[in-house]
């Protein structure tokens, strides 16, 4: 939020929307959309924003809303460039760096369900290595493929246990070591489908 503005963009229009709800009925969805757009523009300009909707060319710092997505940050030639934050229509949120309208560089992606991914993006895609904090407080740091733990990584449980080893499709699979909160080894060996699988020697 720019200097001089009194509220974050996640809290836009609370009073205006309450007033609109009093007389905008569900069957007037198209009128509701148009009125909200006008209120958006007036409110944002009043708070010092450069405002763009649906592809209007923008430069510098501003706010843009389109198809339910809401972006606040830097623009170059009408596209997000530099640092910015987008809240998608589905509730997911990305805050980090952009180049030519695509996520590029370090950033944090938070799912509406609560999982938080910290890592590096290239061409709008998250690179393999990163860190994930889960809603229950568990944390993983290592290799990720399509949001699943895949390869090597360290998983720290909220109770202090730590698994360091190999993963496949989100499960402990391969060689790995599980320790308790004091570092005492609970199991060191082979895992399959998230379960300990000691290899017998004949």
C-alpha positions in Angstrom: 0.0 0.0 0.0 1.3 3.4 -0.9 2.1 6.0 1.7 -1.0 7.9 2.8 -3.4 5.0 2.3 -5.1 3.8 5.4 -6.0 0.2 4.6 -4.6 -2.9 2.8 -6.0 -3.9 -0.5 -7.4 -7.1 1.0 -9.8 -4.9 3.0 -11.1 -2.8 0.1 -14.6 -1.5 -0.1 -16.1 -2.9 3.2 -18.4 0.0 3.8 -19.3 0.5 0.1 -20.1 -3.2 -0.4 -22.4 -3.2 2.7 -24.4 -0.3 1.3 -24.6 -1.9 -2.1 -25.9 -5.2 -0.7 -28.9 -3.3 0.8 -30.3 -2.5 -2.6 -28.6 -4.8 -5.2 -30.6 -8.0 -5.6 -29.1 -11.3 -6.8 -31.0 -11.1 -10.1 -29.2 -7.9 -10.8 -25.8 -9.5 -11.1 -24.7 -7.6 -14.1 -25.7 -4.2 -12.6 -23.9 -5.3 -9.3 -20.7 -6.0 -11.3 -20.8 -2.6 -13.0 -21.6 -0.7 -9.8 -18.8 -2.4 -7.9 -16.3 -1.6 -10.7 -17.2 2.1 -10.5 -16.9 2.0 -6.7 -13.5 0.2 -7.0 -12.2 3.0 -9.3 -13.4 5.8 -7.1 -12.1 4.2 -3.9 -8.7 3.3 -5.3 -8.1 6.7 -6.9 -9.0 8.4 -3.6 -6.3 6.3 -1.9 -3.6 7.2 -4.4 -3.6 4.2 -6.7 -3.1 4.1 -10.4 -6.0 1.8 -11.4 -6.3 -0.6 -14.3 -9.1 -3.1 -15.3 -8.9 -5.7 -18.0 -5.7 -4.9 -19.8 -5.5 -1.1 -19.5 -1.9 0.0 -20.0 -0.3 0.9 -16.7 3.1 2.1 -15.5 4.6 2.3 -12.0 2.7 1.2 -8.9 -0.9 0.3 -9.0 -3.7 -2.2 -8.5 -5.4 -4.3 -11.2 -8.5 -6.5 -11.0 -9.6 -9.0 -13.7 -11.6 -12.2 -13.8 -11.7 -12.3 -10.0 -7.9 -11.9 -9.6 -6.5 -8.9 -7.7 -3.0 -7.7 -8.2 -1.2 -5.0 -6.3 2.4 -4.0 -7.2 4.7 -2.7 -9.9 3.8 -2.5 -13.6 5.9 -2.0 -16.8 4.1 -1.6 -20.1 0.9 -2.8 -18.6 2.2 -6.0 -17.1 3.3 -7.0 -13.6 7.1 -6.4 -13.3 9.1 -6.0 -10.2 7.6 -6.8 -6.8 3.9 -7.5 -6.4 1.2 -9.6 -4.8 -1.7 -11.4 -6.5 -4.8 -12.9 -4.8 -6.4 -15.3 -7.3 -10.1 -15.8 -7.6 -9.7 -19.3 -5.9 -8.2 -17.7 -2.8 -4.6 -18.7 -3.5 -2.0 -15.9 -3.1 1.5 -15.2 -4.5 3.8 -12.5 -3.2 7.1 -12.0 -4.9 8.8 -10.9 -8.0 7.6 -10.7 -11.6 9.0 -10.2 -15.1 6.7 -9.4 -18.1 3.6 -10.6 -16.3 5.1 -13.9 -15.1 6.4 -15.0 -11.7 10.2 -14.8 -11.8 12.6 -15.0 -8.9 11.9 -15.5 -5.2 8.4 -15.6 -3.9 5.9 -17.1 -1.5 2.8 -19.0 -2.7 0.0 -19.6 -0.2 -2.8 -21.9 -1.0 -6.3 -21.1 0.3 -6.1 -24.3 2.3 -3.1 -23.0 4.2 0.0 -24.6 2.6 2.7 -22.1 2.1 5.4 -22.6 -0.6 8.6 -20.6 -0.5 11.0 -20.9 -3.4 12.1 -19.6 -6.8 10.0 -19.2 -9.9 11.1 -19.1 -13.6 8.7 -18.3 -16.4 5.7 -18.6 -14.1 6.8 -22.1 -12.9 8.2 -23.0 -9.5 11.7 -24.5 -9.6 12.3 -27.9 -8.2 13.8 -27.0 -4.8 11.8 -25.2 -2.2 10.2 -25.2 1.2 6.6 -25.9 2.3 4.9 -25.1 5.5 1.8 -27.1 6.1 -1.4 -25.9 8.0 -0.6 -28.2 11.0 2.9 -26.7 11.4 4.9 -29.4 9.7 7.6 -28.2 7.3 9.4 -29.7 4.3 12.5 -28.4 2.6 13.9 -30.2 -0.5 12.8 -31.4 -4.0 9.3 -30.8 -5.2 7.5 -31.9 -8.4 3.9 -30.7 -9.0 3.7 -29.7 -5.4 4.6 -33.2 -4.2 7.7 -34.2 -2.3 9.9 -36.0 -4.9 13.6 -36.8 -4.6 15.5 -35.7 -1.5 14.4 -33.6 1.4 14.0 -33.0 5.1 10.6 -33.1 6.7 10.3 -31.6 10.2 7.2 -32.6 12.2 5.6 -30.2 14.6 6.4 -32.6 17.5 10.1 -32.3 16.7 10.7 -35.5 14.8 12.8 -35.1 11.6 12.9 -37.3 8.5 15.9 -36.8 6.2 15.9 -38.9 3.1 14.3 -39.9 -0.2 10.7 -39.3 -1.4 8.4 -40.5 -4.1 5.0 -39.0 -5.0 4.8 -37.3 -1.6 5.7 -40.3 0.5 8.9 -41.4 2.3 10.4 -43.9 -0.2 14.0 -45.1 -0.4 16.8 -44.5 2.0 16.0 -42.3 5.0 16.5 -41.6 8.7 13.9 -40.6 11.3 15.1 -39.0 14.5 13.2 -37.7 17.5 13.2 -34.1 18.8 16.5 -34.8 20.7 18.3 -36.2 17.7 18.0 -39.8 18.7 17.7 -42.1 15.7 14.4 -43.9 15.7 14.9 -45.6 12.4 17.6 -45.6 9.7 17.1 -47.7 6.6 14.7 -48.3 3.8 11.2 -46.9 3.4 8.4 -47.9 1.0 5.1 -46.0 0.5 5.7 -44.0 3.7 6.4 -47.0 5.9 9.6 -48.5 7.4 10.7 -51.5 5.4 13.8 -53.2 6.9 15.7 -55.2 4.3 16.3 -58.7 5.6 19.7 -60.2 5.0 19.8 -63.9 4.1 
